[in-house]
Amino acid sequence: MLRDYIEGWYGGDTARMDHALHNDLVKRMPVVDVTSGSALRAVSKERMLELTEGGGGDMADPEFEIYVDEIATDIASARLLSPEYLDLVHLAKTADGWKMANVLFHVRE
């Protein structure tokens, strides 16, 4: 599942990205907001598919690491470390298999 997500992103493969994401996905990134001081920028499944279709990550054969932290019947948590991002992921087991439901991420420096 996480391989579909990250390889779909870097390969611009919307079918793989679509397969990985739950329809109700919420992907968030902490950002500094000049008005409030901090905020969370949210990205939906639809937006992730648009970004992937537009080329996604622009890197051929990136190295990445996946760490599964916990699996409990129908939920799981994992970490995905790619050249550009750290994704902390919650997954849900659905009738269509495991899907990414929540992601909190930041850009690596």
Residue pairs with C-beta under 8 A, 6 or more apart in sequence:
1 19
1 20
1 91
1 97
1 98
1 99
1 100
2 20
2 66
2 78
2 80
2 89
2 100
3 66
4 16
4 17
4 19
4 20
5 16
5 17
5 20
5 21
5 80
5 100
6 62
6 64
6 66
6 80
6 82
7 13
7 16
8 14
8 15
8 16
8 17
8 19
8 20
8 52
8 56
9 17
9 52
9 56
9 57
10 56
10 57
10 59
10 60
10 61
10 62
10 82
11 56
12 52
12 53
12 54
12 55
12 56
13 52
13 56
14 49
14 52
14 53
17 48
17 49
17 52
17 56
18 45
18 49
20 99
20 100
21 45
21 48
21 49
21 99
21 100
22 45
22 92
22 94
22 99
22 100
22 101
23 45
24 45
24 101
25 44
25 45
25 48
25 99
25 100
25 101
25 102
25 103
26 42
26 43
26 44
26 101
26 102
26 103
27 42
27 43
27 44
27 48
27 102
27 103
27 104
27 105
28 40
28 41
28 42
28 43
28 102
28 103
28 104
28 105
29 40
29 41
29 43
29 104
29 105
29 106
29 107
30 38
30 39
30 40
30 41
30 104
30 106
31 38
31 39
31 40
31 41
32 38
32 39
33 39
43 51
57 82
57 84
59 83
59 84
62 82
62 83
63 82
63 83
64 80
64 81
64 82
64 83
65 80
65 81
66 78
66 79
66 80
66 81
67 78
67 79
67 80
67 81
68 76
68 77
68 78
69 76
69 77
69 78
69 79
70 76
70 77
73 93
74 92
74 93
75 90
75 91
75 92
75 93
76 90
76 91
76 93
76 98
77 88
77 89
77 90
77 91
78 89
78 91
79 86
79 87
79 88
79 89
80 86
80 87
80 89
81 87
81 108
82 108
83 108
84 107
84 108
85 105
85 106
85 107
85 108
86 105
86 106
86 108
87 103
87 104
87 105
88 103
88 104
88 105
89 100
89 102
89 103
90 100
90 101
90 102
90 103
91 98
91 99
91 100
91 101
92 98
92 99
92 101
93 99
